[in-house]
Amino acid sequence: KSMSNLKGSLSICRDRSGDSSTQVASILLMMGQVESKRGNWDSSISFFKQSLKISKEHGLVKDVATVLLQVGQVLESRGDNREALECYGEVLRMLNPEESEKSNES
């Protein structure tokens, strides 16, 4: 039921705001979370990647970090630990750019 409600919301939002609005990104994130809770890893990652693309286009650093954390958690649940660590590392570099620069200098 929740997924059908989200799909309806997504359709309305796309009609009103276009395919790359921040509201669309938020709905796609929620759809990814629903699919993740259901154990539908591939589907959840697909929704997260769509949300990620839109968030990056709008320069929404915190939203990008949130989506990357979600992707990392799904990858970890699937057993793709190396890819999950890459997502987590990207989040840390985004949110702590000064620390990232310091570690690159050493």
HELIX and SHEET records of a PDB file:
HELIX    1   1 SER A    2  SER A   17  1                                  16    
HELIX    2   2 THR A   22  LYS A   37  1                                  16    
HELIX    3   3 TRP A   41  GLU A   57  1                                  17    
HELIX    4   4 VAL A   61  ARG A   78  1                                  18    
HELIX    5   5 ASN A   81  LEU A   95  1                                  15    
HELIX    6   6 PRO A   97  GLU A  105  1                                   9    
END                                                                             
